[in-house]
Amino acid sequence: MRVFGLGVPELLIILVIIIILFGPGRFGKILGELGSGLKSFRDSLTEKKDEPGTDENGNIEPK
């Protein structure tokens, strides 16, 4: 499996370097914040469809 032209061994080496630089605690905190940011972004996309005055596609209905 290749991601951005990098294989699994290269990605593992990059992960180890990041953990050495930031430490496991801070690295976990960064990943947690990234996950919560993605979750809030995904929630904001679904909220637009549920707003009053929008149709099932999230488009604003004319008055």
PDBQT receptor file of N, H, CA, C and O in Angstrom, charges set to zero:
ATOM      1  N   MET A   1       0.850  -1.185   0.000  1.00  0.00    +0.000 N 
ATOM      2  CA  MET A   1       0.000   0.000   0.000  1.00  0.00    +0.000 C 
ATOM      3  C   MET A   1       0.891   1.241   0.000  1.00  0.00    +0.000 C 
ATOM      4  O   MET A   1       1.835   1.334   0.784  1.00  0.00    +0.000 OA
ATOM      5  N   ARG A   2       0.589   2.179  -0.871  1.00  0.00    +0.000 N 
ATOM      6  H   ARG A   2      -0.178   2.103  -1.508  1.00  0.00    +0.000 HD
ATOM      7  CA  ARG A   2       1.370   3.401  -0.959  1.00  0.00    +0.000 C 
ATOM      8  C   ARG A   2       0.465   4.610  -0.743  1.00  0.00    +0.000 C 
ATOM      9  O   ARG A   2      -0.619   4.704  -1.320  1.00  0.00    +0.000 OA
ATOM     10  N   VAL A   3       0.925   5.523   0.090  1.00  0.00    +0.000 N 
ATOM     11  H   VAL A   3       1.805   5.447   0.558  1.00  0.00    +0.000 HD
ATOM     12  CA  VAL A   3       0.222   6.772   0.355  1.00  0.00    +0.000 C 
ATOM     13  C   VAL A   3       1.177   7.903   0.008  1.00  0.00    +0.000 C 
ATOM     14  O   VAL A   3       2.254   8.007   0.595  1.00  0.00    +0.000 OA
ATOM     15  N   PHE A   4       0.797   8.745  -0.934  1.00  0.00    +0.000 N 
ATOM     16  H   PHE A   4      -0.078   8.660  -1.411  1.00  0.00    +0.000 HD
ATOM     17  CA  PHE A   4       1.640   9.849  -1.397  1.00  0.00    +0.000 C 
ATOM     18  C   PHE A   4       3.001   9.346  -1.856  1.00  0.00    +0.000 C 
ATOM     19  O   PHE A   4       4.004  10.039  -1.684  1.00  0.00    +0.000 OA
ATOM     20  N   GLY A   5       3.051   8.159  -2.433  1.00  0.00    +0.000 N 
ATOM     21  H   GLY A   5       2.237   7.596  -2.573  1.00  0.00    +0.000 HD
ATOM     22  CA  GLY A   5       4.303   7.611  -2.920  1.00  0.00    +0.000 C 
ATOM     23  C   GLY A   5       5.176   7.008  -1.847  1.00  0.00    +0.000 C 
ATOM     24  O   GLY A   5       6.310   6.619  -2.125  1.00  0.00    +0.000 OA
ATOM     25  N   LEU A   6       4.672   6.918  -0.610  1.00  0.00    +0.000 N 
ATOM     26  H   LEU A   6       3.751   7.234  -0.384  1.00  0.00    +0.000 HD
ATOM     27  CA  LEU A   6       5.431   6.348   0.496  1.00  0.00    +0.000 C 
ATOM     28  C   LEU A   6       4.858   4.996   0.869  1.00  0.00    +0.000 C 
ATOM     29  O   LEU A   6       3.640   4.820   0.904  1.00  0.00    +0.000 OA
ATOM     30  N   GLY A   7       5.726   4.046   1.146  1.00  0.00    +0.000 N 
ATOM     31  H   GLY A   7       6.716   4.188   1.118  1.00  0.00    +0.000 HD
ATOM     32  CA  GLY A   7       5.283   2.730   1.581  1.00  0.00    +0.000 C 
ATOM     33  C   GLY A   7       5.144   2.670   3.100  1.00  0.00    +0.000 C 
ATOM     34  O   GLY A   7       5.363   3.663   3.794  1.00  0.00    +0.000 OA
ATOM     35  N   VAL A   8       4.782   1.511   3.598  1.00  0.00    +0.000 N 
ATOM     36  H   VAL A   8       4.603   0.705   3.034  1.00  0.00    +0.000 HD
ATOM     37  CA  VAL A   8       4.587   1.320   5.039  1.00  0.00    +0.000 C 
ATOM     38  C   VAL A   8       5.878   1.564   5.825  1.00  0.00    +0.000 C 
ATOM     39  O   VAL A   8       5.825   2.244   6.850  1.00  0.00    +0.000 OA
ATOM     40  N   PRO A   9       7.033   1.044   5.400  1.00  0.00    +0.000 N 
ATOM     41  CA  PRO A   9       8.250   1.303   6.189  1.00  0.00    +0.000 C 
ATOM     42  C   PRO A   9       8.586   2.786   6.313  1.00  0.00    +0.000 C 
ATOM     43  O   PRO A   9       8.988   3.252   7.378  1.00  0.00    +0.000 OA
ATOM     44  N   GLU A  10       8.417   3.522   5.217  1.00  0.00    +0.000 N 
ATOM     45  H   GLU A  10       8.090   3.144   4.351  1.00  0.00    +0.000 HD
ATOM     46  CA  GLU A  10       8.704   4.959   5.263  1.00  0.00    +0.000 C 
ATOM     47  C   GLU A  10       7.751   5.686   6.204  1.00  0.00    +0.000 C 
ATOM     48  O   GLU A  10       8.165   6.568   6.955  1.00  0.00    +0.000 OA
ATOM     49  N   LEU A  11       6.464   5.311   6.161  1.00  0.00    +0.000 N 
ATOM     50  H   LEU A  11       6.127   4.594   5.551  1.00  0.00    +0.000 HD
ATOM     51  CA  LEU A  11       5.490   5.946   7.050  1.00  0.00    +0.000 C 
ATOM     52  C   LEU A  11       5.783   5.629   8.514  1.00  0.00    +0.000 C 
ATOM     53  O   LEU A  11       5.596   6.486   9.378  1.00  0.00    +0.000 OA
ATOM     54  N   LEU A  12       6.237   4.416   8.804  1.00  0.00    +0.000 N 
ATOM     55  H   LEU A  12       6.389   3.720   8.103  1.00  0.00    +0.000 HD
ATOM     56  CA  LEU A  12       6.594   4.060  10.182  1.00  0.00    +0.000 C 
ATOM     57  C   LEU A  12       7.798   4.856  10.663  1.00  0.00    +0.000 C 
ATOM     58  O   LEU A  12       7.831   5.287  11.815  1.00  0.00    +0.000 OA
ATOM     59  N   ILE A  13       8.781   5.057   9.803  1.00  0.00    +0.000 N 
ATOM     60  H   ILE A  13       8.754   4.708   8.867  1.00  0.00    +0.000 HD
ATOM     61  CA  ILE A  13       9.955   5.857  10.177  1.00  0.00    +0.000 C 
ATOM     62  C   ILE A  13       9.540   7.295  10.458  1.00  0.00    +0.000 C 
ATOM     63  O   ILE A  13      10.006   7.889  11.430  1.00  0.00    +0.000 OA
ATOM     64  N   ILE A  14       8.675   7.863   9.628  1.00  0.00    +0.000 N 
ATOM     65  H   ILE A  14       8.296   7.380   8.838  1.00  0.00    +0.000 HD
ATOM     66  CA  ILE A  14       8.184   9.225   9.847  1.00  0.00    +0.000 C 
ATOM     67  C   ILE A  14       7.419   9.311  11.155  1.00  0.00    +0.000 C 
ATOM     68  O   ILE A  14       7.571  10.281  11.898  1.00  0.00    +0.000 OA
ATOM     69  N   LEU A  15       6.587   8.296  11.452  1.00  0.00    +0.000 N 
ATOM     70  H   LEU A  15       6.463   7.508  10.849  1.00  0.00    +0.000 HD
ATOM     71  CA  LEU A  15       5.827   8.269  12.704  1.00  0.00    +0.000 C 
ATOM     72  C   LEU A  15       6.756   8.237  13.909  1.00  0.00    +0.000 C 
ATOM     73  O   LEU A  15       6.520   8.950  14.884  1.00  0.00    +0.000 OA
ATOM     74  N   VAL A  16       7.806   7.427  13.860  1.00  0.00    +0.000 N 
ATOM     75  H   VAL A  16       7.998   6.848  13.068  1.00  0.00    +0.000 HD
ATOM     76  CA  VAL A  16       8.765   7.350  14.968  1.00  0.00    +0.000 C 
ATOM     77  C   VAL A  16       9.465   8.681  15.158  1.00  0.00    +0.000 C 
ATOM     78  O   VAL A  16       9.654   9.118  16.293  1.00  0.00    +0.000 OA
ATOM     79  N   ILE A  17       9.855   9.335  14.074  1.00  0.00    +0.000 N 
ATOM     80  H   ILE A  17       9.701   8.980  13.152  1.00  0.00    +0.000 HD
ATOM     81  CA  ILE A  17      10.520  10.642  14.183  1.00  0.00    +0.000 C 
ATOM     82  C   ILE A  17       9.591  11.670  14.809  1.00  0.00    +0.000 C 
ATOM     83  O   ILE A  17      10.023  12.461  15.647  1.00  0.00    +0.000 OA
ATOM     84  N   ILE A  18       8.319  11.671  14.416  1.00  0.00    +0.000 N 
ATOM     85  H   ILE A  18       7.968  11.028  13.736  1.00  0.00    +0.000 HD
ATOM     86  CA  ILE A  18       7.349  12.614  14.986  1.00  0.00    +0.000 C 
ATOM     87  C   ILE A  18       7.168  12.353  16.475  1.00  0.00    +0.000 C 
ATOM     88  O   ILE A  18       7.108  13.296  17.264  1.00  0.00    +0.000 OA
ATOM     89  N   ILE A  19       7.079  11.085  16.871  1.00  0.00    +0.000 N 
ATOM     90  H   ILE A  19       7.128  10.319  16.231  1.00  0.00    +0.000 HD
ATOM     91  CA  ILE A  19       6.919  10.760  18.292  1.00  0.00    +0.000 C 
ATOM     92  C   ILE A  19       8.150  11.184  19.080  1.00  0.00    +0.000 C 
ATOM     93  O   ILE A  19       8.024  11.660  20.208  1.00  0.00    +0.000 OA
ATOM     94  N   ILE A  20       9.341  11.020  18.504  1.00  0.00    +0.000 N 
ATOM     95  H   ILE A  20       9.443  10.634  17.587  1.00  0.00    +0.000 HD
ATOM     96  CA  ILE A  20      10.562  11.457  19.191  1.00  0.00    +0.000 C 
ATOM     97  C   ILE A  20      10.573  12.970  19.352  1.00  0.00    +0.000 C 
ATOM     98  O   ILE A  20      10.956  13.474  20.408  1.00  0.00    +0.000 OA
ATOM     99  N   LEU A  21      10.158  13.705  18.318  1.00  0.00    +0.000 N 
ATOM    100  H   LEU A  21       9.847  13.296  17.460  1.00  0.00    +0.000 HD
ATOM    101  CA  LEU A  21      10.181  15.160  18.378  1.00  0.00    +0.000 C 
ATOM    102  C   LEU A  21       9.153  15.723  19.361  1.00  0.00    +0.000 C 
ATOM    103  O   LEU A  21       9.473  16.610  20.152  1.00  0.00    +0.000 OA
ATOM    104  N   PHE A  22       7.926  15.211  19.314  1.00  0.00    +0.000 N 
ATOM    105  H   PHE A  22       7.666  14.491  18.672  1.00  0.00    +0.000 HD
ATOM    106  CA  PHE A  22       6.849  15.782  20.114  1.00  0.00    +0.000 C 
ATOM    107  C   PHE A  22       6.594  15.030  21.409  1.00  0.00    +0.000 C 
ATOM    108  O   PHE A  22       6.006  15.598  22.330  1.00  0.00    +0.000 OA
ATOM    109  N   GLY A  23       7.008  13.794  21.515  1.00  0.00    +0.000 N 
ATOM    110  H   GLY A  23       7.485  13.332  20.767  1.00  0.00    +0.000 HD
ATOM    111  CA  GLY A  23       6.715  12.981  22.683  1.00  0.00    +0.000 C 
ATOM    112  C   GLY A  23       5.359  12.329  22.531  1.00  0.00    +0.000 C 
ATOM    113  O   GLY A  23       4.477  12.882  21.874  1.00  0.00    +0.000 OA
ATOM    114  N   PRO A  24       5.175  11.155  23.131  1.00  0.00    +0.000 N 
ATOM    115  CA  PRO A  24       3.918  10.422  22.945  1.00  0.00    +0.000 C 
ATOM    116  C   PRO A  24       2.693  11.156  23.502  1.00  0.00    +0.000 C 
ATOM    117  O   PRO A  24       1.607  11.045  22.932  1.00  0.00    +0.000 OA
ATOM    118  N   GLY A  25       2.842  11.896  24.592  1.00  0.00    +0.000 N 
ATOM    119  H   GLY A  25       3.724  11.986  25.055  1.00  0.00    +0.000 HD
ATOM    120  CA  GLY A  25       1.702  12.608  25.173  1.00  0.00    +0.000 C 
ATOM    121  C   GLY A  25       1.209  13.718  24.283  1.00  0.00    +0.000 C 
ATOM    122  O   GLY A  25       0.011  13.850  24.032  1.00  0.00    +0.000 OA
ATOM    123  N   ARG A  26       2.145  14.516  23.806  1.00  0.00    +0.000 N 
ATOM    124  H   ARG A  26       3.119  14.409  24.009  1.00  0.00    +0.000 HD
ATOM    125  CA  ARG A  26       1.760  15.639  22.944  1.00  0.00    +0.000 C 
ATOM    126  C   ARG A  26       1.273  15.145  21.591  1.00  0.00    +0.000 C 
ATOM    127  O   ARG A  26       0.364  15.736  21.009  1.00  0.00    +0.000 OA
ATOM    128  N   PHE A  27       1.873  14.057  21.078  1.00  0.00    +0.000 N 
ATOM    129  H   PHE A  27       2.612  13.577  21.552  1.00  0.00    +0.000 HD
ATOM    130  CA  PHE A  27       1.445  13.484  19.805  1.00  0.00    +0.000 C 
ATOM    131  C   PHE A  27       0.008  12.992  19.910  1.00  0.00    +0.000 C 
ATOM    132  O   PHE A  27      -0.787  13.194  18.993  1.00  0.00    +0.000 OA
ATOM    133  N   GLY A  28      -0.331  12.344  21.032  1.00  0.00    +0.000 N 
ATOM    134  H   GLY A  28       0.315  12.180  21.778  1.00  0.00    +0.000 HD
ATOM    135  CA  GLY A  28      -1.708  11.894  21.252  1.00  0.00    +0.000 C 
ATOM    136  C   GLY A  28      -2.679  13.058  21.339  1.00  0.00    +0.000 C 
ATOM    137  O   GLY A  28      -3.804  12.979  20.845  1.00  0.00    +0.000 OA
ATOM    138  N   LYS A  29      -2.237  14.142  21.972  1.00  0.00    +0.000 N 
ATOM    139  H   LYS A  29      -1.323  14.206  22.373  1.00  0.00    +0.000 HD
ATOM    140  CA  LYS A  29      -3.085  15.329  22.079  1.00  0.00    +0.000 C 
ATOM    141  C   LYS A  29      -3.326  15.948  20.700  1.00  0.00    +0.000 C 
ATOM    142  O   LYS A  29      -4.441  16.372  20.396  1.00  0.00    +0.000 OA
ATOM    143  N   ILE A  30      -2.291  15.998  19.873  1.00  0.00    +0.000 N 
ATOM    144  H   ILE A  30      -1.386  15.654  20.120  1.00  0.00    +0.000 HD
ATOM    145  CA  ILE A  30      -2.426  16.551  18.520  1.00  0.00    +0.000 C 
ATOM    146  C   ILE A  30      -3.411  15.711  17.708  1.00  0.00    +0.000 C 
ATOM    147  O   ILE A  30      -4.275  16.249  17.015  1.00  0.00    +0.000 OA
ATOM    148  N   LEU A  31      -3.270  14.376  17.800  1.00  0.00    +0.000 N 
ATOM    149  H   LEU A  31      -2.568  13.938  18.363  1.00  0.00    +0.000 HD
ATOM    150  CA  LEU A  31      -4.197  13.504  17.070  1.00  0.00    +0.000 C 
ATOM    151  C   LEU A  31      -5.623  13.650  17.577  1.00  0.00    +0.000 C 
ATOM    152  O   LEU A  31      -6.565  13.615  16.786  1.00  0.00    +0.000 OA
ATOM    153  N   GLY A  32      -5.796  13.814  18.893  1.00  0.00    +0.000 N 
ATOM    154  H   GLY A  32      -5.030  13.843  19.536  1.00  0.00    +0.000 HD
ATOM    155  CA  GLY A  32      -7.132  14.014  19.455  1.00  0.00    +0.000 C 
ATOM    156  C   GLY A  32      -7.768  15.298  18.968  1.00  0.00    +0.000 C 
ATOM    157  O   GLY A  32      -8.953  15.329  18.636  1.00  0.00    +0.000 OA
ATOM    158  N   GLU A  33      -6.971  16.365  18.926  1.00  0.00    +0.000 N 
ATOM    159  H   GLU A  33      -6.009  16.340  19.195  1.00  0.00    +0.000 HD
ATOM    160  CA  GLU A  33      -7.492  17.639  18.437  1.00  0.00    +0.000 C 
ATOM    161  C   GLU A  33      -7.830  17.563  16.956  1.00  0.00    +0.000 C 
ATOM    162  O   GLU A  33      -8.827  18.132  16.512  1.00  0.00    +0.000 OA
ATOM    163  N   LEU A  34      -7.001  16.859  16.192  1.00  0.00    +0.000 N 
ATOM    164  H   LEU A  34      -6.191  16.397  16.553  1.00  0.00    +0.000 HD
ATOM    165  CA  LEU A  34      -7.280  16.679  14.769  1.00  0.00    +0.000 C 
ATOM    166  C   LEU A  34      -8.583  15.897  14.577  1.00  0.00    +0.000 C 
ATOM    167  O   LEU A  34      -9.394  16.240  13.717  1.00  0.00    +0.000 OA
ATOM    168  N   GLY A  35      -8.779  14.853  15.373  1.00  0.00    +0.000 N 
ATOM    169  H   GLY A  35      -8.119  14.574  16.071  1.00  0.00    +0.000 HD
ATOM    170  CA  GLY A  35     -10.002  14.064  15.282  1.00  0.00    +0.000 C 
ATOM    171  C   GLY A  35     -11.235  14.865  15.662  1.00  0.00    +0.000 C 
ATOM    172  O   GLY A  35     -12.270  14.765  15.004  1.00  0.00    +0.000 OA
ATOM    173  N   SER A  36     -11.132  15.662  16.722  1.00  0.00    +0.000 N 
ATOM    174  H   SER A  36     -10.291  15.743  17.257  1.00  0.00    +0.000 HD
ATOM    175  CA  SER A  36     -12.296  16.461  17.123  1.00  0.00    +0.000 C 
ATOM    176  C   SER A  36     -12.581  17.552  16.095  1.00  0.00    +0.000 C 
ATOM    177  O   SER A  36     -13.740  17.903  15.876  1.00  0.00    +0.000 OA
ATOM    178  N   GLY A  37     -11.544  18.089  15.466  1.00  0.00    +0.000 N 
ATOM    179  H   GLY A  37     -10.602  17.804  15.644  1.00  0.00    +0.000 HD
ATOM    180  CA  GLY A  37     -11.761  19.082  14.409  1.00  0.00    +0.000 C 
ATOM    181  C   GLY A  37     -12.456  18.476  13.208  1.00  0.00    +0.000 C 
ATOM    182  O   GLY A  37     -13.361  19.085  12.637  1.00  0.00    +0.000 OA
ATOM    183  N   LEU A  38     -12.037  17.270  12.819  1.00  0.00    +0.000 N 
ATOM    184  H   LEU A  38     -11.302  16.776  13.284  1.00  0.00    +0.000 HD
ATOM    185  CA  LEU A  38     -12.700  16.593  11.705  1.00  0.00    +0.000 C 
ATOM    186  C   LEU A  38     -14.143  16.246  12.042  1.00  0.00    +0.000 C 
ATOM    187  O   LEU A  38     -15.020  16.326  11.182  1.00  0.00    +0.000 OA
ATOM    188  N   LYS A  39     -14.390  15.859  13.290  1.00  0.00    +0.000 N 
ATOM    189  H   LYS A  39     -13.677  15.794  13.988  1.00  0.00    +0.000 HD
ATOM    190  CA  LYS A  39     -15.752  15.522  13.710  1.00  0.00    +0.000 C 
ATOM    191  C   LYS A  39     -16.647  16.759  13.664  1.00  0.00    +0.000 C 
ATOM    192  O   LYS A  39     -17.784  16.684  13.197  1.00  0.00    +0.000 OA
ATOM    193  N   SER A  40     -16.140  17.900  14.147  1.00  0.00    +0.000 N 
ATOM    194  H   SER A  40     -15.217  17.961  14.526  1.00  0.00    +0.000 HD
ATOM    195  CA  SER A  40     -16.955  19.118  14.112  1.00  0.00    +0.000 C 
ATOM    196  C   SER A  40     -17.186  19.582  12.677  1.00  0.00    +0.000 C 
ATOM    197  O   SER A  40     -18.254  20.110  12.366  1.00  0.00    +0.000 OA
ATOM    198  N   PHE A  41     -16.201  19.394  11.799  1.00  0.00    +0.000 N 
ATOM    199  H   PHE A  41     -15.333  18.966  12.051  1.00  0.00    +0.000 HD
ATOM    200  CA  PHE A  41     -16.379  19.738  10.392  1.00  0.00    +0.000 C 
ATOM    201  C   PHE A  41     -17.455  18.859   9.770  1.00  0.00    +0.000 C 
ATOM    202  O   PHE A  41     -18.320  19.355   9.049  1.00  0.00    +0.000 OA
ATOM    203  N   ARG A  42     -17.408  17.562  10.041  1.00  0.00    +0.000 N 
ATOM    204  H   ARG A  42     -16.705  17.159  10.626  1.00  0.00    +0.000 HD
ATOM    205  CA  ARG A  42     -18.398  16.634   9.494  1.00  0.00    +0.000 C 
ATOM    206  C   ARG A  42     -19.787  16.953  10.057  1.00  0.00    +0.000 C 
ATOM    207  O   ARG A  42     -20.779  16.882   9.331  1.00  0.00    +0.000 OA
ATOM    208  N   ASP A  43     -19.865  17.303  11.342  1.00  0.00    +0.000 N 
ATOM    209  H   ASP A  43     -19.059  17.360  11.932  1.00  0.00    +0.000 HD
ATOM    210  CA  ASP A  43     -21.150  17.663  11.939  1.00  0.00    +0.000 C 
ATOM    211  C   ASP A  43     -21.712  18.945  11.326  1.00  0.00    +0.000 C 
ATOM    212  O   ASP A  43     -22.921  19.064  11.126  1.00  0.00    +0.000 OA
ATOM    213  N   SER A  44     -20.831  19.903  11.028  1.00  0.00    +0.000 N 
ATOM    214  H   SER A  44     -19.849  19.806  11.190  1.00  0.00    +0.000 HD
ATOM    215  CA  SER A  44     -21.311  21.156  10.436  1.00  0.00    +0.000 C 
ATOM    216  C   SER A  44     -21.854  20.923   9.025  1.00  0.00    +0.000 C 
ATOM    217  O   SER A  44     -22.766  21.625   8.590  1.00  0.00    +0.000 OA
ATOM    218  N   LEU A  45     -21.304  19.951   8.316  1.00  0.00    +0.000 N 
ATOM    219  H   LEU A  45     -20.563  19.380   8.670  1.00  0.00    +0.000 HD
ATOM    220  CA  LEU A  45     -21.826  19.639   6.989  1.00  0.00    +0.000 C 
ATOM    221  C   LEU A  45     -23.220  19.031   7.073  1.00  0.00    +0.000 C 
ATOM    222  O   LEU A  45     -24.070  19.323   6.231  1.00  0.00    +0.000 OA
ATOM    223  N   THR A  46     -23.468  18.194   8.070  1.00  0.00    +0.000 N 
ATOM    224  H   THR A  46     -22.778  17.957   8.754  1.00  0.00    +0.000 HD
ATOM    225  CA  THR A  46     -24.776  17.562   8.188  1.00  0.00    +0.000 C 
ATOM    226  C   THR A  46     -25.797  18.511   8.797  1.00  0.00    +0.000 C 
ATOM    227  O   THR A  46     -26.992  18.358   8.545  1.00  0.00    +0.000 OA
ATOM    228  N   GLU A  47     -25.364  19.492   9.594  1.00  0.00    +0.000 N 
ATOM    229  H   GLU A  47     -24.393  19.617   9.799  1.00  0.00    +0.000 HD
ATOM    230  CA  GLU A  47     -26.302  20.445  10.203  1.00  0.00    +0.000 C 
ATOM    231  C   GLU A  47     -26.954  21.331   9.158  1.00  0.00    +0.000 C 
ATOM    232  O   GLU A  47     -28.115  21.708   9.316  1.00  0.00    +0.000 OA
ATOM    233  N   LYS A  48     -26.244  21.671   8.103  1.00  0.00    +0.000 N 
ATOM    234  H   LYS A  48     -25.300  21.365   7.976  1.00  0.00    +0.000 HD
ATOM    235  CA  LYS A  48     -26.798  22.555   7.080  1.00  0.00    +0.000 C 
ATOM    236  C   LYS A  48     -28.017  21.934   6.413  1.00  0.00    +0.000 C 
ATOM    237  O   LYS A  48     -28.933  22.644   5.997  1.00  0.00    +0.000 OA
ATOM    238  N   LYS A  49     -28.027  20.624   6.313  1.00  0.00    +0.000 N 
ATOM    239  H   LYS A  49     -27.283  20.047   6.651  1.00  0.00    +0.000 HD
ATOM    240  CA  LYS A  49     -29.165  19.950   5.710  1.00  0.00    +0.000 C 
ATOM    241  C   LYS A  49     -30.379  19.969   6.629  1.00  0.00    +0.000 C 
ATOM    242  O   LYS A  49     -31.513  19.896   6.157  1.00  0.00    +0.000 OA
ATOM    243  N   ASP A  50     -30.151  20.067   7.949  1.00  0.00    +0.000 N 
ATOM    244  H   ASP A  50     -29.229  20.127   8.333  1.00  0.00    +0.000 HD
ATOM    245  CA  ASP A  50     -31.234  20.013   8.913  1.00  0.00    +0.000 C 
ATOM    246  C   ASP A  50     -31.794  21.392   9.258  1.00  0.00    +0.000 C 
ATOM    247  O   ASP A  50     -32.783  21.487   9.986  1.00  0.00    +0.000 OA
ATOM    248  N   GLU A  51     -31.183  22.454   8.752  1.00  0.00    +0.000 N 
ATOM    249  H   GLU A  51     -30.380  22.377   8.161  1.00  0.00    +0.000 HD
ATOM    250  CA  GLU A  51     -31.654  23.793   9.073  1.00  0.00    +0.000 C 
ATOM    251  C   GLU A  51     -33.020  24.040   8.440  1.00  0.00    +0.000 C 
ATOM    252  O   GLU A  51     -33.273  23.585   7.325  1.00  0.00    +0.000 OA
ATOM    253  N   PRO A  52     -33.911  24.762   9.143  1.00  0.00    +0.000 N 
ATOM    254  CA  PRO A  52     -35.193  25.093   8.527  1.00  0.00    +0.000 C 
ATOM    255  C   PRO A  52     -34.978  26.009   7.332  1.00  0.00    +0.000 C 
ATOM    256  O   PRO A  52     -34.103  26.875   7.350  1.00  0.00    +0.000 OA
ATOM    257  N   GLY A  53     -35.776  25.815   6.302  1.00  0.00    +0.000 N 
ATOM    258  H   GLY A  53     -36.486  25.111   6.287  1.00  0.00    +0.000 HD
ATOM    259  CA  GLY A  53     -35.659  26.625   5.113  1.00  0.00    +0.000 C 
ATOM    260  C   GLY A  53     -34.749  26.014   4.070  1.00  0.00    +0.000 C 
ATOM    261  O   GLY A  53     -34.451  26.647   3.058  1.00  0.00    +0.000 OA
ATOM    262  N   THR A  54     -34.295  24.766   4.309  1.00  0.00    +0.000 N 
ATOM    263  H   THR A  54     -34.537  24.251   5.131  1.00  0.00    +0.000 HD
ATOM    264  CA  THR A  54     -33.466  24.093   3.312  1.00  0.00    +0.000 C 
ATOM    265  C   THR A  54     -34.147  22.804   2.890  1.00  0.00    +0.000 C 
ATOM    266  O   THR A  54     -34.897  22.201   3.658  1.00  0.00    +0.000 OA
ATOM    267  N   ASP A  55     -33.877  22.387   1.653  1.00  0.00    +0.000 N 
ATOM    268  H   ASP A  55     -33.268  22.876   1.029  1.00  0.00    +0.000 HD
ATOM    269  CA  ASP A  55     -34.445  21.131   1.179  1.00  0.00    +0.000 C 
ATOM    270  C   ASP A  55     -33.523  19.972   1.553  1.00  0.00    +0.000 C 
ATOM    271  O   ASP A  55     -32.554  20.167   2.286  1.00  0.00    +0.000 OA
ATOM    272  N   GLU A  56     -33.814  18.770   1.060  1.00  0.00    +0.000 N 
ATOM    273  H   GLU A  56     -34.602  18.612   0.465  1.00  0.00    +0.000 HD
ATOM    274  CA  GLU A  56     -33.041  17.600   1.447  1.00  0.00    +0.000 C 
ATOM    275  C   GLU A  56     -31.599  17.631   0.935  1.00  0.00    +0.000 C 
ATOM    276  O   GLU A  56     -30.759  16.877   1.426  1.00  0.00    +0.000 OA
ATOM    277  N   ASN A  57     -31.302  18.482  -0.033  1.00  0.00    +0.000 N 
ATOM    278  H   ASN A  57     -31.984  19.095  -0.431  1.00  0.00    +0.000 HD
ATOM    279  CA  ASN A  57     -29.951  18.616  -0.544  1.00  0.00    +0.000 C 
ATOM    280  C   ASN A  57     -29.164  19.737   0.139  1.00  0.00    +0.000 C 
ATOM    281  O   ASN A  57     -28.005  19.972  -0.201  1.00  0.00    +0.000 OA
ATOM    282  N   GLY A  58     -29.776  20.422   1.089  1.00  0.00    +0.000 N 
ATOM    283  H   GLY A  58     -30.718  20.231   1.366  1.00  0.00    +0.000 HD
ATOM    284  CA  GLY A  58     -29.114  21.518   1.787  1.00  0.00    +0.000 C 
ATOM    285  C   GLY A  58     -29.238  22.840   1.072  1.00  0.00    +0.000 C 
ATOM    286  O   GLY A  58     -28.630  23.823   1.494  1.00  0.00    +0.000 OA
ATOM    287  N   ASN A  59     -30.011  22.895  -0.005  1.00  0.00    +0.000 N 
ATOM    288  H   ASN A  59     -30.505  22.097  -0.348  1.00  0.00    +0.000 HD
ATOM    289  CA  ASN A  59     -30.219  24.151  -0.744  1.00  0.00    +0.000 C 
ATOM    290  C   ASN A  59     -31.258  24.997  -0.049  1.00  0.00    +0.000 C 
ATOM    291  O   ASN A  59     -32.203  24.465   0.532  1.00  0.00    +0.000 OA
ATOM    292  N   ILE A  60     -31.097  26.315  -0.097  1.00  0.00    +0.000 N 
ATOM    293  H   ILE A  60     -30.329  26.748  -0.569  1.00  0.00    +0.000 HD
ATOM    294  CA  ILE A  60     -32.046  27.228   0.541  1.00  0.00    +0.000 C 
ATOM    295  C   ILE A  60     -33.310  27.274  -0.306  1.00  0.00    +0.000 C 
ATOM    296  O   ILE A  60     -33.255  27.493  -1.516  1.00  0.00    +0.000 OA
ATOM    297  N   GLU A  61     -34.457  27.063   0.354  1.00  0.00    +0.000 N 
ATOM    298  H   GLU A  61     -34.501  26.886   1.337  1.00  0.00    +0.000 HD
ATOM    299  CA  GLU A  61     -35.740  27.088  -0.356  1.00  0.00    +0.000 C 
ATOM    300  C   GLU A  61     -36.199  28.535  -0.505  1.00  0.00    +0.000 C 
ATOM    301  O   GLU A  61     -36.059  29.327   0.427  1.00  0.00    +0.000 OA
ATOM    302  N   PRO A  62     -36.742  28.884  -1.660  1.00  0.00    +0.000 N 
ATOM    303  CA  PRO A  62     -37.236  30.261  -1.834  1.00  0.00    +0.000 C 
ATOM    304  C   PRO A  62     -38.475  30.500  -0.976  1.00  0.00    +0.000 C 
ATOM    305  O   PRO A  62     -39.233  29.575  -0.682  1.00  0.00    +0.000 OA
ATOM    306  N   LYS A  63     -38.667  31.764  -0.577  1.00  0.00    +0.000 N 
ATOM    307  H   LYS A  63     -38.051  32.516  -0.815  1.00  0.00    +0.000 HD
ATOM    308  CA  LYS A  63     -39.821  32.095   0.268  1.00  0.00    +0.000 C 
ATOM    309  C   LYS A  63     -41.013  32.456  -0.554  1.00  0.00    +0.000 C 
ATOM    310  O   LYS A  63     -42.071  32.762  -0.005  1.00  0.00    +0.000 OA
TER     311      LYS A  63
